Amino acid sequence: MTNPVIAIVGAGPAGVYAADILRTRVPDVQIDLFEKLPAPYGLVRYGVSPDHPRIKKIQDALHEVLEHPGIRLLCNVEVGTDVSMDELRAAYDAVIVSTGADRDADLGIPGEQLPGSFGGADFVAWYDGHPDAPREWPLDAQAVAVIGAGNVALDVARMLITHAEDLAHTDIPDHVERGFVHNPVTDLHLLIRRGPADVRFSPLELRELGTRRDVDVIVDPAQLVLDEHAERMIAQFSQRRIVVRTLSEWAAIDPATRTASRRIHLHFYQQPARILGEHRVTGIEMERTRPDELGRIAGTGEIMRHEVGAVYRTIGYRSSPLPGVPFDEATGRVPNAAGRVLGADGSPIPGLYATGWIRRGPVGLIGSTKSDAAETVDSLISDLGGKAGVGPEGSARLRDRLAGVVDWDGWLRIDTAERLLGAERGRERTKIVDRDLLLDHARTTEHAR
């Protein structure tokens, strides 16, 4: 067959991993990687907390992949607006959808729509400088609740409780830094539906809570009493054992030594029942939960109240549908079998594939999408076989008519501009947020590669 031409929609880790695996397996492939934002890297750029430079270094590995001459980066192109999925499928031998998950899952409780009730994904987008996020964020509550038992909940809690000066070395944009300077928070309640042996925190990220300057972590020893299910969990899983050990260390701290100006209170066995307030959030009611012998959680009917001025829900992300691609609203995913997108009749749609969170849901660490991408690429290569391809002419015509594309050189110019801004502040980079400014830098002819 002629050299295959493949389109990948989404230039985050999932899309870049798929491009890298595909390029390795089919050396003569030509890949066009479409991204709706003016900059690549998706979750790594706009979903990782700025105080996690170690994780942000994944961007360096993605950079190396995108430098390959067989991969063409096309940012600032939105599928469904600038180009349709039908046009992509006609111009390429196959299309892989890797658009991730960008929406917050809802709690489904009364009061959730009150001012002061926020989705964690929206907050992350703000402090990570997403071009479509608001420039201002109402950090005005002294007491805050964060609901969730995963690493996103830890990220949100950690960012809310950290003093602004301790973020000065990160890549946060200027308006975000100003917002944190005026943050009046003193108490943060991390509310967790399950028990300490069933949380989804990674041990390393949990321990980070205890390393924040001028922040005390408070755990009630009575909530760490383990039942038979919890004992089984910590016996079988080392990660959970480390988590419980960390919580036990915090619970053993003498209260008289807790003198920090900010406090994190961890509460287990509580599920949200109602957010309180008439015109804005004034508190949250939580129902006490109880596990059975298998660890399944049920409400007890006992209600507790926390007086807070803001509530952040971090109970999971959901993907957004992509025009022209089947989408299951119930699961928040593209229906697929081994990465092959399925139509309404349950059969694979020729030439259409999915990988990453839009394929399997927002679970796992960033690196977990590699195995996802490998299976999708296996399916794609198997389906292509030795069939004649569409050739490069259709994709070339499509690219020629797209206006305002930020290509690889354009991204390098943005990257250089951000590093120069960072150097002025004594840091590695300062993120540029405004979309028009990003595009202006992308079109500038002078940059250092």
C-alpha positions as CSV (number, residue, x, y, z in Angstrom):
1,M,0.0,0.0,0.0
2,T,1.0,3.6,-0.3
3,N,2.5,5.2,2.8
4,P,-0.4,5.5,5.3
5,V,-1.5,8.9,6.4
6,I,-3.1,9.0,9.9
7,A,-4.9,11.8,11.7
8,I,-4.8,11.9,15.5
9,V,-7.3,14.4,17.2
10,G,-5.8,15.6,20.5
11,A,-2.1,16.4,21.2
12,G,-2.1,15.4,24.9
13,P,-0.1,12.4,26.2
14,A,-2.6,9.8,24.8
15,G,-2.4,11.3,21.3
16,V,1.4,11.7,21.4
17,Y,1.9,8.2,22.8
18,A,-0.2,6.8,20.0
19,A,1.8,8.8,17.4
20,D,5.1,7.5,18.8
21,I,3.9,3.8,18.9
22,L,2.5,4.1,15.4
23,R,5.6,5.7,14.0
24,T,7.8,2.9,15.6
25,R,5.6,0.2,14.2
26,V,5.1,1.7,10.8
27,P,8.2,3.7,10.0
28,D,6.9,5.2,6.7
29,V,3.6,6.5,8.3
30,Q,2.8,10.2,8.1
31,I,0.9,11.5,11.1
32,D,-1.0,14.8,11.4
33,L,-1.7,15.6,15.0
34,F,-4.6,18.0,15.5
35,E,-5.1,20.0,18.7
36,K,-7.8,22.6,19.3
37,L,-5.6,24.7,21.7
38,P,-2.7,26.8,20.4
39,A,-0.3,24.6,22.5
40,P,0.3,20.9,22.7
41,Y,0.6,18.5,25.7
42,G,-2.9,18.5,27.0
43,L,-3.2,17.1,30.5
44,V,0.6,17.6,31.2
45,R,0.3,21.3,30.4
46,Y,-3.2,22.1,31.7
47,G,-3.9,19.4,34.2
48,V,-0.8,18.9,36.3
49,S,-0.4,21.1,39.3
50,P,2.3,23.7,38.9
51,D,4.1,22.6,42.1
52,H,4.7,19.2,40.4
53,P,7.7,19.9,38.1
54,R,8.7,16.2,38.2
55,I,5.4,15.2,36.5
56,K,5.6,18.2,34.1
57,K,8.9,16.8,32.9
58,I,6.9,14.3,30.9
59,Q,6.5,17.2,28.5
60,D,10.2,16.8,27.6
61,A,9.6,13.2,26.5
62,L,6.5,14.3,24.5
63,H,8.6,17.1,22.9
64,E,11.1,14.5,21.6
65,V,8.3,12.6,19.9
66,L,6.8,15.6,18.2
67,E,10.3,16.6,16.8
68,H,10.1,13.5,14.5
69,P,9.8,14.6,10.8
70,G,7.0,12.0,10.3
71,I,4.8,13.8,12.8
72,R,3.1,17.1,11.8
73,L,1.7,19.2,14.6
74,L,-1.4,21.2,13.8
75,C,-2.6,23.2,16.8
76,N,-5.4,25.8,17.0
77,V,-7.6,23.5,14.9
78,E,-10.9,22.4,16.4
79,V,-12.6,19.4,14.9
80,G,-16.3,20.2,14.4
81,T,-15.6,23.9,13.8
82,D,-12.5,24.2,11.6
83,V,-12.8,20.8,10.1
84,S,-15.4,18.0,10.3
85,M,-14.8,14.5,11.3
86,D,-16.2,13.4,7.9
87,E,-13.6,15.5,6.2
88,L,-10.8,13.9,8.3
89,R,-12.1,10.4,7.6
90,A,-12.1,11.1,3.9
91,A,-8.6,12.6,3.8
92,Y,-6.8,10.0,6.0
93,D,-6.5,6.3,6.1
94,A,-7.5,6.3,9.7
95,V,-8.4,8.8,12.5
96,I,-7.6,8.3,16.2
97,V,-9.6,10.3,18.7
98,S,-7.6,11.1,21.9
99,T,-9.4,14.2,23.3
100,G,-9.2,13.2,27.0
101,A,-11.7,14.2,29.7
102,D,-12.3,17.9,30.4
103,R,-15.6,18.1,32.5
104,D,-16.3,17.6,36.1
105,A,-18.6,14.8,37.2
106,D,-21.6,16.2,39.2
107,L,-22.5,15.3,42.8
108,G,-26.2,15.3,42.0
109,I,-27.2,16.9,45.3
110,P,-29.3,20.0,46.2
111,G,-27.3,23.3,46.3
112,E,-24.7,22.1,43.8
113,Q,-25.3,25.1,41.6
114,L,-24.9,27.8,44.3
115,P,-22.2,30.4,43.9
116,G,-19.2,29.1,45.8
117,S,-19.7,25.5,44.5
118,F,-17.0,24.6,42.0
119,G,-15.8,21.8,39.9
120,G,-12.2,20.8,40.5
121,A,-11.5,20.6,36.8
122,D,-12.5,24.3,36.4
123,F,-10.2,25.3,39.3
124,V,-7.3,23.3,37.8
125,A,-7.9,25.0,34.4
126,W,-7.7,28.4,36.1
127,Y,-4.5,27.8,38.1
128,D,-2.9,26.0,35.1
129,G,-3.5,28.9,32.8
130,H,-5.9,27.3,30.3
131,P,-6.8,29.8,27.6
132,D,-10.5,29.2,28.0
133,A,-10.5,29.5,31.8
134,P,-11.7,32.7,33.5
135,R,-8.9,35.1,34.5
136,E,-10.3,35.6,38.0
137,W,-11.2,33.1,40.6
138,P,-13.1,33.8,43.8
139,L,-10.6,32.8,46.5
140,D,-12.6,34.4,49.3
141,A,-13.5,31.7,51.8
142,Q,-11.7,31.1,55.0
143,A,-13.1,27.6,55.3
144,V,-13.3,25.3,52.3
145,A,-14.5,21.8,51.6
146,V,-12.9,19.5,49.0
147,I,-14.9,16.3,48.2
148,G,-12.9,13.3,46.7
149,A,-10.5,10.5,47.4
150,G,-8.2,10.6,44.5
151,N,-5.1,12.5,43.4
152,V,-7.0,15.4,41.9
153,A,-8.6,16.0,45.3
154,L,-5.1,16.2,46.7
155,D,-4.0,18.6,44.0
156,V,-6.9,20.9,44.6
157,A,-6.5,20.8,48.4
158,R,-2.8,21.3,48.2
159,M,-3.1,24.3,45.9
160,L,-5.9,25.9,48.0
161,I,-3.9,25.6,51.2
162,T,-0.4,26.6,49.9
163,H,0.9,30.1,50.6
164,A,1.4,32.1,47.4
165,E,5.1,32.8,48.0
166,D,5.7,29.0,47.9
167,L,4.4,28.9,44.4
168,A,6.6,31.7,43.1
169,H,9.1,29.3,41.6
170,T,6.5,27.6,39.4
171,D,5.2,28.4,36.0
172,I,1.9,29.9,37.2
173,P,0.7,33.0,35.2
174,D,0.8,36.4,36.9
175,H,-3.0,36.6,37.4
176,V,-3.0,33.2,39.2
177,E,-0.2,34.3,41.5
178,R,-2.1,37.4,42.3
179,G,-5.2,35.4,43.1
180,F,-3.3,33.2,45.6
181,V,-1.7,36.1,47.3
182,H,-5.2,37.2,48.5
183,N,-6.4,33.7,49.4
184,P,-7.8,34.0,53.0
185,V,-8.2,30.2,53.7
186,T,-7.4,29.0,57.1
187,D,-9.2,25.6,57.2
188,L,-9.7,23.0,54.5
189,H,-11.9,20.0,55.0
190,L,-11.1,17.0,52.8
191,L,-14.2,14.9,52.8
192,I,-13.9,11.2,51.8
193,R,-16.8,8.8,51.3
194,R,-14.8,5.6,52.2
195,G,-12.4,4.6,54.9
196,P,-8.6,5.2,55.0
197,A,-7.7,1.8,53.5
198,D,-9.9,2.5,50.4
199,V,-8.8,5.9,49.2
200,R,-7.3,6.3,45.8
201,F,-4.5,8.7,46.8
202,S,-1.0,7.7,45.8
203,P,1.2,7.5,48.8
204,L,3.7,10.1,47.5
205,E,1.0,12.7,46.8
206,L,-0.6,12.2,50.1
207,R,2.7,12.7,52.0
208,E,3.1,16.0,50.1
209,L,0.2,17.4,52.2
210,G,2.4,17.1,55.3
211,T,5.3,19.0,53.7
212,R,3.5,22.3,53.1
213,R,5.0,25.2,55.0
214,D,2.8,26.6,57.7
215,V,0.1,23.9,57.2
216,D,-1.0,21.3,59.8
217,V,-2.7,18.1,58.7
218,I,-5.3,16.9,61.2
219,V,-6.6,13.3,61.4
220,D,-8.8,11.9,64.1
221,P,-7.3,8.7,65.4
222,A,-10.8,7.3,65.9
223,Q,-11.4,7.3,62.1
224,L,-8.3,5.1,61.6
225,V,-9.7,2.0,63.5
226,L,-9.6,-0.7,60.8
227,D,-12.3,-3.4,60.3
228,E,-11.6,-6.8,58.7
229,H,-12.0,-5.4,55.2
230,A,-9.5,-2.6,55.8
231,E,-7.1,-5.1,57.4
232,R,-7.3,-7.3,54.2
233,M,-6.7,-4.3,52.0
234,I,-3.5,-3.1,53.7
235,A,-2.3,-6.7,53.9
236,Q,-2.8,-7.2,50.1
237,F,-1.8,-3.8,48.8
238,S,1.4,-2.1,49.8
239,Q,0.2,1.3,48.5
240,R,-2.8,1.3,50.8
241,R,-0.6,0.1,53.7
242,I,1.7,3.2,53.2
243,V,-1.3,5.5,53.0
244,V,-2.7,4.2,56.3
245,R,0.7,4.5,57.9
246,T,1.0,8.1,56.8
247,L,-2.4,8.9,58.2
248,S,-1.5,7.2,61.4
249,E,1.6,9.3,61.7
250,W,-0.4,12.5,61.4
251,A,-3.0,11.3,63.8
252,A,-0.3,10.7,66.4
253,I,1.0,14.3,66.4
254,D,0.5,16.1,69.7
255,P,-2.3,18.7,69.1
256,A,-0.3,21.2,71.2
257,T,2.4,21.3,68.5
258,R,0.0,22.3,65.8
259,T,0.6,26.0,65.4
260,A,0.3,26.6,61.7
261,S,-1.9,29.3,60.3
262,R,-3.6,26.9,57.9
263,R,-5.0,23.5,58.6
264,I,-6.2,20.5,56.5
265,H,-8.8,18.3,58.2
266,L,-9.2,14.8,56.8
267,H,-12.7,13.3,57.3
268,F,-13.5,9.7,56.4
269,Y,-16.8,7.9,56.0
270,Q,-18.8,11.0,54.9
271,Q,-20.7,11.4,51.7
272,P,-22.3,14.7,50.4
273,A,-26.0,15.2,51.0
274,R,-26.7,18.9,50.5
275,I,-24.8,22.1,49.9
276,L,-26.2,24.8,52.1
277,G,-26.9,28.5,51.4
278,E,-29.5,30.8,50.0
279,H,-27.5,33.1,47.7
280,R,-24.1,31.4,48.0
281,V,-22.5,28.5,49.8
282,T,-22.5,28.7,53.6
283,G,-21.9,25.1,54.5
284,I,-22.3,21.5,53.5
285,E,-24.2,18.6,55.0
286,M,-22.6,15.2,54.9
287,E,-24.1,11.8,55.6
288,R,-22.1,9.4,57.7
289,T,-21.4,6.1,55.8
290,R,-20.6,2.6,57.0
291,P,-18.8,-0.2,55.2
292,D,-20.0,-3.8,55.1
293,E,-17.7,-6.8,55.3
294,L,-16.8,-6.4,51.6
295,G,-16.0,-2.7,51.9
296,R,-19.2,-1.6,50.2
297,I,-20.4,1.8,51.5
298,A,-24.0,2.6,52.6
299,G,-25.4,5.7,54.2
300,T,-26.4,5.6,57.8
301,G,-28.8,8.6,57.8
302,E,-26.7,10.4,60.3
303,I,-26.0,14.0,59.1
304,M,-23.0,16.2,59.9
305,R,-22.5,19.8,59.0
306,H,-19.4,21.7,58.0
307,E,-19.5,25.5,58.0
308,V,-17.6,26.4,54.8
309,G,-17.8,29.2,52.3
310,A,-16.8,27.1,49.2
311,V,-17.1,23.5,48.1
312,Y,-14.9,21.9,45.4
313,R,-16.1,18.6,43.9
314,T,-13.3,16.3,42.7
315,I,-15.1,13.0,42.2
316,G,-14.0,12.4,38.6
317,Y,-13.8,13.8,35.1
318,R,-16.0,13.2,32.1
319,S,-15.2,13.5,28.4
320,S,-17.0,15.8,26.1
321,P,-18.5,14.4,22.9
322,L,-16.7,15.2,19.6
323,P,-18.9,16.0,16.6
324,G,-19.2,13.1,14.2
325,V,-18.0,10.5,16.8
326,P,-20.4,8.2,18.7
327,F,-20.6,9.0,22.4
328,D,-22.2,7.3,25.3
329,E,-23.5,10.0,27.7
330,A,-24.1,7.4,30.4
331,T,-20.5,6.3,30.6
332,G,-18.9,9.5,29.3
333,R,-16.9,7.5,26.8
334,V,-16.7,6.7,23.1
335,P,-18.0,3.1,22.7
336,N,-15.2,0.9,21.4
337,A,-13.8,-2.6,21.2
338,A,-10.0,-2.7,21.5
339,G,-9.8,0.9,20.4
340,R,-12.1,0.5,17.4
341,V,-15.0,3.0,17.6
342,L,-18.4,1.3,17.5
343,G,-21.5,2.5,15.7
344,A,-25.1,2.5,16.8
345,D,-25.4,-1.2,15.7
346,G,-22.4,-2.2,17.7
347,S,-20.1,-2.9,14.8
348,P,-16.8,-1.1,14.2
349,I,-16.8,2.1,12.2
350,P,-14.1,1.7,9.5
351,G,-11.1,3.8,10.0
352,L,-12.2,5.4,13.3
353,Y,-10.4,4.6,16.6
354,A,-10.1,6.0,20.1
355,T,-7.4,6.0,22.9
356,G,-6.9,7.5,26.3
357,W,-9.5,8.8,28.7
358,I,-12.2,9.3,26.1
359,R,-11.8,5.6,25.3
360,R,-11.7,4.1,28.8
361,G,-12.7,6.9,31.3
362,P,-10.5,9.1,33.5
363,V,-8.7,6.4,35.4
364,G,-5.0,5.7,35.9
365,L,-1.9,7.8,35.8
366,I,-0.6,9.7,32.7
367,G,1.7,6.8,31.8
368,S,-1.2,4.3,31.8
369,T,-2.3,5.7,28.5
370,K,0.7,4.0,26.8
371,S,-0.9,0.5,27.0
372,D,-4.2,2.0,25.8
373,A,-2.4,3.5,22.8
374,A,-0.6,0.3,22.0
375,E,-3.8,-1.7,21.8
376,T,-5.5,0.9,19.6
377,V,-2.5,1.1,17.3
378,D,-2.5,-2.7,17.1
379,S,-6.1,-2.7,16.0
380,L,-5.5,0.1,13.4
381,I,-2.5,-1.7,11.9
382,S,-4.4,-5.0,11.7
383,D,-7.3,-3.3,9.9
384,L,-5.1,-1.5,7.4
385,G,-3.3,-4.7,6.4
386,G,-2.0,-4.3,2.9
387,K,-4.9,-2.3,1.5
388,A,-4.3,0.6,-0.8
389,G,-4.3,3.9,1.1
390,V,-6.0,7.3,0.3
391,G,-2.6,8.9,-0.5
392,P,-1.3,12.2,0.8
393,E,-3.2,14.5,-1.6
394,G,-6.4,14.8,0.4
395,S,-4.7,15.6,3.7
396,A,-2.5,18.2,1.9
397,R,-5.5,20.0,0.5
398,L,-7.2,19.9,3.9
399,R,-4.2,21.4,5.6
400,D,-3.9,24.1,2.9
401,R,-7.3,25.5,3.6
402,L,-7.0,25.6,7.4
403,A,-6.3,29.1,8.7
404,G,-4.5,30.1,11.8
405,V,-2.7,26.8,12.4
406,V,0.1,26.7,15.0
407,D,2.7,24.3,13.7
408,W,5.7,22.8,15.4
409,D,7.8,25.9,14.8
410,G,5.0,28.1,16.0
411,W,4.9,26.1,19.3
412,L,8.6,26.5,19.7
413,R,8.2,30.3,19.4
414,I,5.6,30.2,22.2
415,D,7.8,27.9,24.2
416,T,10.7,30.4,23.9
417,A,8.5,33.3,24.8
418,E,7.4,31.6,28.0
419,R,10.9,30.7,29.0
420,L,12.0,34.3,28.5
421,L,9.1,35.5,30.7
422,G,10.2,32.9,33.3
423,A,13.8,34.0,33.2
424,E,12.7,37.6,34.1
425,R,11.2,36.1,37.3
426,G,14.0,33.7,38.1
427,R,12.1,30.6,37.1
428,E,12.1,28.1,34.2
429,R,9.0,29.5,32.5
430,T,5.9,31.7,33.0
431,K,2.9,30.4,31.2
432,I,1.2,32.6,28.6
433,V,-2.6,32.4,28.9
434,D,-4.3,34.7,26.5
435,R,-5.1,32.9,23.2
436,D,-4.5,35.9,21.0
437,L,-1.1,36.5,22.6
438,L,-0.2,32.8,22.2
439,L,-1.1,33.1,18.5
440,D,0.9,36.3,18.2
441,H,4.0,34.6,19.6
442,A,3.5,31.6,17.3
443,R,3.5,33.9,14.2
444,T,6.7,35.8,15.3
445,T,9.6,34.9,13.0
446,E,12.3,35.2,15.6
447,H,12.9,32.4,18.1
448,A,15.6,30.1,19.4
449,R,15.3,26.4,18.9
